[in-house]
Amino acid sequence: MTGTFVGLAILAHTVNIPQAVISLSRADPLWIAAALGLTMLAVAASVVEWGVLLRTAGPQSGGGTHSLLSWRRLSSSYLQSMFFTQMLPAGVGGDAMRTVDMGRQVGHGRVLASLAGSRLAGMLGMTCWGVAAAVILRALLGTGVVVVIATLAVGVVLIWMMALSADRLIPYRLLTRVSSAMSRGIRSFGDAFSSYRQHPHAVAQSLLVGAAGWGFNLLALSVAARAIGVDLSWMVLAVCIPITLLVALAPFSINGLGLREGVLVALLSRSGMSVAHAGEISLLIDLQMVPFAILGAVLWSRHRRSAKALAPMNEVLIPVQDTAAA
């Protein structure tokens, strides 16, 4: 919490926020529309990156489960989770929403495994783009940045390998002695993740789509920068954003808010960009997913109304079904 307030204070002191807002309001609508279209492709890639794992792990029997895992339903759930991610400061609201939304039907361990796998796929795609950009810009950035991002990529690969072998590595007997409920939950997660070993094509699909989605995301941000008159290469973003996401892990801030933007402004300024333009870019990145979060809020509201409308009908049908069975 303290880090967030300090970061926001430094950012407000460094960047002329009112002037940045005025500049954003004058952005070229055609470039903004192009950036929005590329962001839409990035969101669609994120749905596939997550959905292909969820549809793979565990059995898929029954018409209800097939309907629940349709791409239309998965897209709706993902957009709704974006609303909760933007609304809750911890950054895990969206994952919690998807776990609750689908966990009762397909199993919480299965949903959590798919979420963890999609996050790892996205991180690996992000670091691969970062390594490629850091190698191209090595003369400007130095070898140290290449080593840092490459180390991050290797770390993600190692986590993938360990997660795929979770059923062999987790000491279930020891966990059972501590808490049988915790052991069952971790076993469910480990079994679901380990089942990806039998479906390497699904893992490869998730990784490739995750890398493509991150590429769309970088291109969208570069195009959005062009809308406010800033020539910003995707390579600079590919190097800077992974570093800002590491800052977001700081335990003394709310999802890195304030610190993330401050570090991005510092990195972009070091690359030769003015502080004013760097501040505008940081605001653009924060606003990038807001339209999709608003759409998710609308879908969530409709879902809530449908659930309330079905509740009285279920109260009538269940006793009738019980009587018929008797």
N, C-alpha and C positions, 0 to 999 in steps of 0.2 A: 504493500500500500504506500509506504514512504517513498519507494523508488518511483512509483507512478506519479505522485505529486511533484517530486523533484524534477522528473523528466518533463512533465507538462509545463512546469514553471520555466525551465531552461528553454524549451521549445517556443513558448510564448514570448520569451525575452529575445530569442534569436531571430524568429520569423515574424514578419508583419502579417498576422493572421487575417485581419480585415482586408488588406491589400491582396492577399492570396485568394480569399473568397471572391473578391471582385474579378480577379484575373480568371478564375475558374468559371465564373458566370458568363464571361465573354468568349469561352472556348468555341472553336469551330464545330458546329453541330454535325457536319458530315464526318469529321474525324472521330467525334464522340460516338456516332452511330457505328462506324467501323470497329472501334474499340469494343463497343457493347456486343457486336456480333462475334468477335473473337473470344470475348469473355464467355459468351453463351456456349461456344464450342468447348472451352475449358471446363465449364460446369458439366456439360454433357459427358466429357471424358471422365470427370470425377465420378459420375453416376455409374458408368460402365466399369471403371476401375474398382469400385466397391461392389457393384452388383454381380459381377462375374464370379467373385469369391463367395458371396453369400449364396448364390444359386448352385455353387459347386459343393460346398462343405455339407456333409450329412445327407440323409435321405430326403428325397423330394417326392413324396407320395401324397395322393389326395388332391382333389380339385381345389380345396380351400387354400392349401399351401401353394399350388401353382398360381392361383389368382393373386395371392399375397406377394409373390415374387415376380410378377409381371413387370416389364420395364416401365410401364406407365405408373404402377404403384411405387416402384423403387424411386423413380424420378420425383414423384410427389413427396415421398418421405424425405428425400435428400434436400429438396427445396425448403420443406418445413424445418429441417434441422439447421439450415442456414439462418433462418429467422431466430432460432434459439441461440445459435452461436453468436450472432450479433447482439442479441438482447442481454445475454448473461456474460459478465465480465471474465469468468474463469476460462472460457474458451472450450469447455467440454460439454456445454449445454446441448449442442447438436447431437453429439455421440450418445448422451444420456437419453435424449428424446427418441432416437432410432432404436436404442436397446429396449426401451420400454414399449415402443410402438410395435415391434416385431418379435420381441423376445418370448412372449407367451405362446406365440404360434409356432415359431421355428426353433426356439431354444435360445436362452440368453448367451450361452457359451458360443454358439454358432454365430450370433450377431456380433459379439465382441471380437471373435477371431477375424471376421470379415472387416470390421472397422480397423483393427490393428494392422491387418494385411494391407488395406488400402492406404492407410497412413504411411506405412513403410514403403509402398510402391511410389507414392507421391514424393516422399523424401529422397528416394533413390533417383527418381527422375530429376528432381531439383538439383541434387548434387552432381549428377552427370552433366547437366547443362552448365553448372557452375565450374566444374573442372575444365570443360571444353573452353569456356570463356576465359578462365584464368590462364590457361596455356596460351591462348591467342594474345592476351594482354600481359604476358609475363614480363615483357620489357618495361611496362608501365607500373605494374603492381609488385613485381618482385617474386622470387621463388617461394617465399614464406606463405603467401596467400594460396598458391597452388597446393602446397603441402597441407595446409589447414583444411581446405575443401576436399582434397583427395582423402585425407584421414577420415573426414566425416562420411564420405561415400563408402570407404572400407568398413567403417563402424556399422553402417546400415546393412551392408551385405552380411556381416557377421551376425547381427541381430536376426536377419532373415533365416540364416542357417540354423541358429539356435532355436528359433521359434518353430521351424519345420520339424525339428527333432524334440519338441517339448515333451512328448510322451515318454521319451527315453531319458531325459535329463531331470525332470521334476521329481523330487523325492516324495512321492505320494504317501508312503508309509509314515514318514516323519510328520507330514502335514496332518494326517489323520489323527495322530496323537495330540496335536495342538488343537485342531478343530475339524470335526468331520464335515461340517457344512462348508467350511472354506476349502477343504480338500475336494469335495464334490464339485464346487464351482470352478476351481482351477483345473481339475481333471476334464470337465466339460469343455473349457476353453482350449486346453492342450490337445485333446482328441480332435476337436474341430480344426485347429490349425494344422495338426499333423496329417489330417486327411488330405491336405493340399499336395502331399507327396505323391499320392495316387493320381493327381490331376495336374501334371506340370504344364500342360497347355493353358490351363486357367491362370496359373501364376505368371506365365510368360505374357499372356494377354493383359493381365492387370499391370505388369511392369511396363509393357510397351505403351499401353494407353495412358498410364500415368506420366511417362516421359513426354508423350505427344501433348497431353493436357497442359503440362508445365510450359512447353514450348508455345502453345496458344496463349497462355497467361502472360508470358514475357512479351510476346508480340503485341498483345492487347495493351499492355502498359506503355510500350514504346509508341504505339499509335496514339494513345490517350495523351502522352506528353507532346506529341506533334500538334494536338488540338490546341494547346496553349502556347504554341510557338517554340517548344523546346525540342532540340534534336538529341534524343537520348537513345543510345544503342542498346539492344537487348543484352549485349555482352556485359555492359556495366551493371545492369539489373541482375543478371544471372550470378554475378559475383557478390553484389551487395545484399540481396534479399536473404540468402542463406545465413549470412552473418547476423542480420537483424532478427531472424527467427531464433537463432541461438540466444540472443539477448532476451527474447520473449520468455525464455525458460527461467529467468531470474526469479528466485523465490520471494523477493521483497517488492514485487510489483504485481499489478493485476494484468495478467496475460501480456506483460511487456509494454502495456500502454504508456505512451510518453517516452519511455526509453527506446522503444523500437523506432519511433519516428525521429527521435533525436540522433540516434546512431546513423540512420539512413541519410539524414541531412548532412551529417559530418562526412560520411563516405562519398556522397555525391558532390559535396563541395570540394573534397580533395581531388576528385576527378576533373575539376575545372569548371564545374557548374556554379552559378551564383547561388547564394544562400536563399534568395527569394524563390528562384525556380526550384531549388531542392525542396523547400518547404511545400510548394505547390504539388510536387510529385508525391511527397509523403501523404498529403491529403487525398490525392487521387487514388493511391493504393488503398487507403482506408475506406474510400467511398466506392471502390470498384464493385463490391458484391452487394451493396445496399439495394439496388433494384431487384435482385434475385431474392434477397431476404424479405423484401416487401411482398413479392409474389408468394413466397413461402408462408408469410403471415396470412394471406388471403386463403391459401389452400388449407392451412391449419384451422382457420375459422370455419370453413365449409365442412371440414372433417368433424369438428366438434358439433356443429349443428346436425349433421347426419347421424352421429352417434346418439345425440339426445332424442332425435326423432325415432330411431330404431329401438330405444330402450323400452318405451311403453308396449311396443309390438312384441318384444321378447318376453315381457312379463305375462302377456296373454298366451303366447305360443308354447312356452315351456310347460305350464300346467296341462295344456291340451295334449302335448306329446307324452307327458308322464302318464296321463289317464289312458291314452291309446296303448301305450306299452303295457300298462297293467291289465 
